[in-house]
């Protein structure tokens, strides 16, 4: 007489086979944790609420998409547009905020320190020597109400 495996045993065997035959890509867990982690700087705010921007569009540079190119994000009344230019092993990020203002901008890259700057009154900001990798922008709006906006993560 043949015995049947319990549901738990069967699911354990399926999980083992999936891990063996189709393992997750290297670094996936770290990138996922980075994408959902709240930066230490956010914990220091009186109000830890933040808004997550959405993709508006992505235009790749080069014929075959050889560079990250132009990225655009938006949330309610804020648009964040960046142009990424590779400079050797690093990259330069030129950005614009609409509506314009001297808002704080931070760039977080997995396994690297945060790079920060302040946009000028026209909403323009530049960050040079930004490492490549899984990246997220954080904009600290300084208007009537302080608010923090996070972009989705993107591999740059």
C-alpha positions in Angstrom: 0.0 0.0 0.0 1.4 3.4 -1.0 1.5 6.2 1.6 0.7 9.8 0.8 2.9 12.7 1.8 1.3 15.3 4.1 0.7 18.8 2.6 3.6 20.2 4.6 6.0 17.5 3.3 4.8 18.0 -0.3 5.2 21.8 -0.1 8.7 21.3 1.4 9.7 19.1 -1.5 8.3 21.6 -4.1 10.2 24.5 -2.4 13.4 22.4 -2.5 12.9 21.7 -6.2 12.3 25.3 -7.0 15.4 26.4 -5.1 17.4 23.8 -6.9 16.1 24.2 -10.4 15.2 28.0 -10.5 17.0 29.8 -7.7 16.4 33.6 -7.1 19.0 35.8 -8.8 22.0 36.8 -6.6 21.3 39.9 -4.5 17.5 39.8 -5.0 16.8 39.6 -1.2 19.1 42.5 -0.5 17.6 44.7 -3.3 14.0 43.9 -2.1 14.9 44.7 1.5 16.5 48.0 0.3 13.4 48.9 -1.6 11.1 48.6 1.4 13.5 49.8 4.1 13.0 53.2 5.7 16.2 55.1 5.7 17.6 56.1 9.2 17.1 59.8 8.2 13.4 59.2 7.9 13.1 58.0 11.4 14.4 61.3 12.7 11.5 63.2 11.3 8.6 64.3 13.5 6.2 62.8 11.1 7.5 59.5 9.6 4.9 59.5 6.8 6.1 59.7 3.3 4.7 59.4 -0.2 5.9 57.0 -2.9 6.1 58.5 -6.4 5.1 56.5 -9.4 6.9 56.0 -12.7 5.8 58.5 -15.4 8.1 57.4 -18.1 11.5 56.1 -18.9 13.4 57.1 -22.0 16.6 55.0 -22.6 19.7 56.7 -24.0 21.5 55.1 -27.0 20.3 53.0 -29.8 20.3 49.8 -27.8 19.5 51.4 -24.4 23.2 51.6 -23.5 22.6 54.1 -20.7 19.9 54.8 -18.1 18.8 58.0 -19.8 15.9 60.1 -18.6 13.6 59.0 -15.8 10.4 60.7 -14.7 8.4 60.1 -11.5 5.4 61.9 -10.1 3.2 62.1 -7.0 0.2 64.4 -6.7 1.6 67.9 -7.4 5.3 66.9 -7.6 7.2 65.7 -10.7 10.8 64.5 -10.4 12.8 64.2 -13.6 16.4 63.0 -13.8 18.9 62.4 -16.5 21.6 59.8 -15.7 25.0 60.0 -17.4 27.6 57.3 -16.9 31.1 58.6 -16.0 33.3 55.5 -15.9 32.4 53.4 -12.9 30.2 56.1 -11.5 27.4 58.3 -12.8 26.1 61.9 -12.8 22.5 62.6 -12.0 21.0 65.9 -13.3 17.6 66.5 -11.9 14.6 68.9 -11.9 11.7 69.2 -9.5 8.4 70.7 -10.5 7.2 72.8 -8.8 10.6 74.3 -8.3 12.1 75.1 -5.0 15.1 74.6 -2.8 14.2 71.1 -1.6 16.5 68.5 -0.2 17.4 65.6 -2.5 19.1 62.4 -1.4 20.2 59.4 -3.5 20.4 56.1 -1.8 22.3 53.2 -3.5 22.5 49.7 -2.1 25.7 49.2 -0.1 26.9 52.8 -0.5 26.5 55.9 1.7 23.7 58.3 0.9 24.6 61.3 -1.4 22.7 64.5 -0.7 22.2 68.0 -2.1 19.7 70.8 -2.3 17.9 71.8 -5.4 18.3 75.5 -6.4 15.3 77.9 -6.4 14.6 76.7 -10.0 14.3 73.1 -8.8 17.5 71.9 -10.5 20.0 69.7 -8.8 23.2 67.8 -9.7 24.8 64.8 -8.0 28.2 63.7 -9.3 30.2 60.5 -8.6 27.0 58.5 -7.7 27.8 54.8 -7.5 25.9 52.4 -9.8 23.4 50.0 -8.4 19.9 49.7 -7.1 19.0 53.3 -6.5 16.2 55.4 -4.9 15.7 59.1 -4.7 14.3 60.8 -1.6 12.9 64.4 -1.9 12.3 66.5 1.2 9.8 69.1 0.2 10.0 72.4 2.2 6.7 74.1 1.6 3.8 75.1 3.8 3.8 71.5 5.0 7.0 69.5 5.1 6.7 66.2 3.3 9.0 63.5 2.0 8.6 61.7 -1.3 10.4 58.5 -2.3 10.8 57.2 -5.8 10.5 53.6 -6.7 13.9 51.8 -6.8 15.6 51.5 -10.1 18.9 49.8 -11.2 21.2 52.5 -12.5 
